[in-house]
Amino acid sequence: MRVVPDASALAAMVFQEDGWESVVARLKGASVHAPELLRFELANIAVKKARRHPAQSAEVFARLIRGLERLKHIRWHYVSPTDVAMLASVTGLSAYDASYLWLAGWLEADLVTLDRRLGAVRGMPTAAAD
């Protein structure tokens, strides 16, 4: 089974936020694929967390490093910016979210997300709802 997790799913897993257990369950035993963008989205999430809680910044970045280390099995993909822009325009999603949707469609993979809007566009329950 192929899956494409988005930033909301993997951030929950990396930072052990609500829904992380369901994400782990969805990824277990699957062939995991993601757009190259995901690494930068996770980095940006860590930066935002560290800025909101400066006293916890060392732990936030340590979790990011450990999380990225655990994600070595992911197969990283280039996604077409033109295709993503058109998909974002049609769906009303951000280009970032559309990149996950595009890749899941291109690979005929399941999309793993905790983002209700993205899940709704894909016509599927979010990982947290499983």
Backbone as numpy.savetxt, mean C-alpha at the origin, in Angstrom:
# Nx Ny Nz CAx CAy CAz Cx Cy Cz
-1.59 -17.10 -5.73 -2.44 -15.92 -5.73 -1.55 -14.67 -5.73
-1.86 -13.73 -6.60 -1.14 -12.45 -6.66 -1.94 -11.38 -5.94
-1.22 -10.54 -5.19 -1.85 -9.41 -4.50 -1.02 -8.16 -4.71
-1.72 -7.02 -4.69 -1.08 -5.71 -4.73 -1.55 -4.95 -3.50
-0.68 -4.81 -2.49 -1.06 -4.01 -1.32 -0.77 -2.54 -1.58
-1.62 -1.68 -1.07 -1.36 -0.24 -1.21 -0.65 0.27 0.04
-0.37 1.56 0.06 0.36 2.17 1.18 -0.42 2.08 2.48
-1.74 2.19 2.42 -2.52 2.11 3.66 -2.38 0.75 4.31
-2.36 -0.29 3.50 -2.23 -1.66 4.02 -0.85 -1.90 4.59
0.18 -1.55 3.84 1.53 -1.84 4.33 1.94 -0.91 5.46
1.45 0.32 5.47 1.75 1.22 6.60 1.13 0.66 7.87
-0.08 0.14 7.77 -0.72 -0.46 8.94 0.12 -1.62 9.45
0.66 -2.41 8.54 1.48 -3.54 8.92 2.80 -3.08 9.54
3.48 -2.16 8.88 4.79 -1.67 9.34 4.68 -0.98 10.70
3.64 -0.17 10.88 3.50 0.62 12.11 2.49 0.00 13.09
2.03 -1.21 12.79 1.08 -1.95 13.61 -0.12 -1.10 14.01
-0.79 -0.58 12.98 -1.99 0.22 13.16 -3.22 -0.67 12.95
-4.38 -0.10 13.22 -5.64 -0.84 13.05 -5.68 -1.54 11.70
-6.06 -2.80 11.73 -6.20 -3.57 10.50 -4.96 -4.33 10.08
-3.85 -4.16 10.79 -2.61 -4.78 10.33 -2.69 -6.31 10.30
-3.43 -6.90 11.23 -3.53 -8.36 11.25 -4.22 -8.89 9.99
-5.25 -8.19 9.54 -5.95 -8.64 8.34 -5.06 -8.49 7.10
-4.21 -7.47 7.10 -3.28 -7.30 5.98 -2.30 -8.47 5.94
-1.74 -8.82 7.09 -0.81 -9.94 7.16 -1.48 -11.21 6.65
-2.71 -11.43 7.07 -3.44 -12.62 6.63 -3.64 -12.63 5.11
-3.94 -11.48 4.54 -4.15 -11.40 3.08 -2.86 -11.61 2.29
-1.72 -11.24 2.88 -0.44 -11.38 2.18 0.19 -12.76 2.34
-0.21 -13.46 3.39 0.40 -14.75 3.70 0.24 -15.73 2.54
1.36 -16.22 2.06 1.36 -17.21 0.99 1.12 -16.64 -0.40
0.94 -15.34 -0.50 0.64 -14.72 -1.80 1.92 -14.24 -2.48
1.84 -14.08 -3.76 2.88 -13.43 -4.55 2.57 -11.92 -4.48
3.43 -11.16 -3.82 3.14 -9.75 -3.54 3.83 -8.86 -4.56
3.04 -7.97 -5.15 3.52 -7.04 -6.18 3.16 -5.62 -5.77
3.99 -4.66 -6.17 3.69 -3.27 -5.83 4.38 -2.32 -6.82
3.78 -1.14 -7.00 4.47 -0.13 -7.80 5.66 0.41 -7.01
6.68 0.83 -7.72 7.89 1.38 -7.08 7.55 2.52 -6.12
6.49 3.21 -6.40 6.02 4.34 -5.58 5.81 3.96 -4.11
5.48 2.73 -3.84 5.12 2.31 -2.49 6.22 2.60 -1.47
7.46 2.36 -1.83 8.56 2.62 -0.88 8.59 4.09 -0.46
8.33 4.98 -1.40 8.35 6.41 -1.10 7.12 6.84 -0.31
6.00 6.20 -0.58 4.81 6.50 0.22 5.02 6.07 1.67
5.63 4.91 1.88 5.91 4.47 3.25 6.89 5.43 3.93
7.89 5.88 3.20 8.85 6.85 3.75 8.14 8.14 4.13
7.23 8.59 3.30 6.50 9.83 3.58 5.60 9.67 4.80
4.98 8.52 4.93 4.14 8.26 6.11 5.00 8.32 7.37
6.20 7.75 7.30 7.11 7.78 8.45 7.52 9.21 8.79
7.80 10.01 7.78 8.18 11.41 8.00 7.04 12.16 8.68
5.82 11.97 8.21 4.67 12.64 8.83 4.49 12.22 10.28
4.64 10.92 10.56 4.51 10.43 11.93 5.60 11.03 12.82
6.81 11.08 12.32 7.93 11.62 13.10 7.74 13.12 13.36
7.19 13.83 12.41 6.94 15.26 12.61 5.84 15.50 13.64
4.82 14.65 13.62 3.72 14.79 14.60 4.16 14.41 16.01
5.09 13.47 16.09 5.54 12.96 17.40 7.07 12.92 17.41
7.72 14.08 17.50 9.19 14.13 17.42 9.89 13.25 18.44
9.32 13.10 19.61 9.96 12.27 20.64 9.99 10.79 20.24
9.13 10.41 19.30 9.07 9.02 18.87 9.70 8.80 17.49
10.38 9.80 16.97 10.89 9.72 15.60 11.89 8.58 15.42
12.74 8.33 16.40 13.71 7.23 16.27 12.98 5.90 16.11
11.95 5.67 16.89 11.18 4.43 16.80 10.43 4.35 15.47
9.89 5.47 15.03 9.17 5.49 13.74 10.10 5.07 12.62
11.29 5.66 12.57 12.22 5.32 11.49 12.78 3.91 11.64
12.94 3.44 12.87 13.37 2.06 13.08 12.32 1.09 12.55
11.04 1.39 12.80 9.95 0.54 12.28 9.95 0.56 10.74
10.20 1.74 10.17 10.25 1.83 8.71 11.37 0.95 8.16
12.53 1.03 8.76 13.67 0.23 8.29 13.37 -1.26 8.42
12.84 -1.67 9.56 12.49 -3.08 9.75 11.39 -3.51 8.78
10.42 -2.61 8.59 9.32 -2.92 7.68 9.79 -3.10 6.25
10.65 -2.21 5.79 11.16 -2.33 4.43 12.01 -3.59 4.27
12.72 -3.94 5.33 13.51 -5.19 5.30 12.60 -6.40 5.13
11.47 -6.39 5.83 10.52 -7.51 5.73 9.83 -7.56 4.37
9.88 -6.47 3.62 9.18 -6.39 2.34 10.08 -6.75 1.15
11.21 -7.36 1.42 12.15 -7.70 0.35 11.56 -8.65 -0.69
10.58 -9.43 -0.29 9.98 -10.41 -1.21 9.04 -9.77 -2.23
8.76 -8.49 -2.08 7.84 -7.83 -3.01 8.47 -7.74 -4.39
7.67 -7.96 -5.40 8.10 -7.76 -6.79 7.70 -6.35 -7.19
8.69 -5.52 -7.41 8.45 -4.10 -7.70 8.21 -3.91 -9.19
7.26 -3.00 -9.52 6.88 -2.77 -10.91 6.88 -1.29 -11.25
7.26 -1.03 -12.48 7.07 0.29 -13.07 5.61 0.36 -13.50
4.96 1.49 -13.25 3.60 1.67 -13.76 3.60 2.87 -14.71
2.78 2.80 -15.69 2.71 3.85 -16.71 2.04 5.11 -16.16
2.77 6.22 -16.09 2.17 7.45 -15.59 0.97 7.91 -16.43
1.02 7.68 -17.73 -0.09 8.07 -18.60 -1.33 7.25 -18.29
-1.16 5.94 -18.18 -2.30 5.07 -17.85 -2.86 5.41 -16.48
-1.97 5.66 -15.52 -2.39 5.99 -14.16 -3.14 7.31 -14.16
-2.66 8.31 -14.90 -3.34 9.60 -14.95 -4.75 9.46 -15.53
-4.88 8.66 -16.57 -6.20 8.45 -17.17 -7.12 7.73 -16.20
-6.61 6.71 -15.52 -7.41 5.97 -14.55 -7.81 6.87 -13.38
-6.90 7.69 -12.92 -7.21 8.62 -11.83 -8.30 9.60 -12.26
-8.22 10.06 -13.49 -9.20 11.00 -14.00 -10.60 10.38 -14.06
-10.66 9.13 -14.49 -11.94 8.43 -14.62 -12.54 8.07 -13.27
-11.68 7.67 -12.32 -12.18 7.16 -11.04 -12.30 8.24 -9.96
-11.61 9.37 -10.15 -11.59 10.40 -9.12 -10.56 10.14 -8.03
-9.77 9.09 -8.18 -8.72 8.78 -7.22 -7.51 9.67 -7.44
-6.62 9.71 -6.47 -5.33 10.36 -6.68 -4.52 9.48 -7.63
-3.52 10.05 -8.24 -2.64 9.26 -9.11 -1.94 8.18 -8.29
-1.64 8.49 -7.04 -0.98 7.50 -6.18 -1.87 6.27 -6.01
-3.12 6.49 -5.60 -4.05 5.37 -5.42 -4.33 4.66 -6.75
-4.43 5.42 -7.80 -4.70 4.82 -9.11 -3.55 3.92 -9.56
-2.34 4.18 -9.10 -1.21 3.32 -9.48 -1.38 1.91 -8.93
-1.92 1.78 -7.72 -2.18 0.46 -7.14 -3.32 -0.24 -7.89
-4.35 0.52 -8.18 -5.50 -0.01 -8.90 -5.08 -0.47 -10.30
-4.28 0.34 -10.98 -3.81 0.00 -12.32 -2.99 -1.29 -12.29
-2.05 -1.38 -11.34 -1.18 -2.55 -11.27 -1.99 -3.81 -10.95
-2.93 -3.71 -10.03 -3.77 -4.86 -9.71 -4.55 -5.32 -10.95
-5.06 -4.37 -11.71 -5.79 -4.73 -12.93 -4.88 -5.34 -13.97
-3.71 -4.76 -14.15 -2.76 -5.24 -15.15 -2.30 -6.66 -14.83
-2.10 -6.94 -13.54 -1.64 -8.27 -13.11 -2.79 -9.25 -12.85
-4.03 -8.75 -12.94 -5.20 -9.54 -12.55 -5.01 -10.07 -11.13
-4.59 -9.15 -10.25 -4.29 -9.48 -8.86 -5.34 -8.88 -7.94
-5.40 -9.41 -6.73 -6.26 -8.82 -5.70 -5.60 -7.57 -5.16
-6.39 -6.54 -4.92 -5.90 -5.32 -4.31 -6.14 -5.43 -2.81
-5.08 -5.21 -2.01 -5.20 -5.24 -0.56 -5.07 -3.80 -0.08
-6.15 -3.28 0.51 -6.17 -1.89 0.94 -7.01 -1.74 2.20
-6.67 -0.75 2.98 -7.50 -0.36 4.12 -8.25 0.93 3.79
-8.00 1.46 2.61 -8.61 2.69 2.14 -9.98 2.37 1.57
-11.01 2.79 2.27 -12.38 2.43 1.86 -12.73 2.99 0.48
-12.27 4.18 0.16 -12.57 4.78 -1.14 -11.93 3.97 -2.27
-10.67 3.62 -2.10 -9.98 2.82 -3.11 -10.64 1.45 -3.23
-10.97 0.83 -2.11 -11.65 -0.45 -2.13 -12.99 -0.38 -2.83
-13.71 0.71 -2.63 -15.02 0.88 -3.24 -14.90 1.03 -4.76
-13.87 1.72 -5.21 -13.67 1.89 -6.66 -13.36 0.53 -7.29
-12.62 -0.28 -6.57 -12.29 -1.62 -7.07 -13.48 -2.55 -6.93
-14.47 -2.14 -6.13 -15.65 -2.97 -5.93 -15.38 -4.14 -5.01
-14.59 -3.90 -3.99 -14.20 -4.97 -3.09 -14.20 -4.46 -1.65
-14.29 -5.36 -0.70 -14.17 -4.94 0.69 -12.71 -4.58 0.99
-12.48 -3.72 1.95 -11.12 -3.42 2.36 -10.61 -4.57 3.19
-9.30 -4.64 3.38 -8.70 -5.73 4.15 -9.26 -5.76 5.56
-9.55 -4.61 6.13 -10.05 -4.55 7.50 -11.44 -5.17 7.61
-12.18 -5.16 6.52 -13.55 -5.68 6.56 -13.59 -7.19 6.40
-12.48 -7.80 6.01 -12.45 -9.25 5.81 -12.50 -10.01 7.11
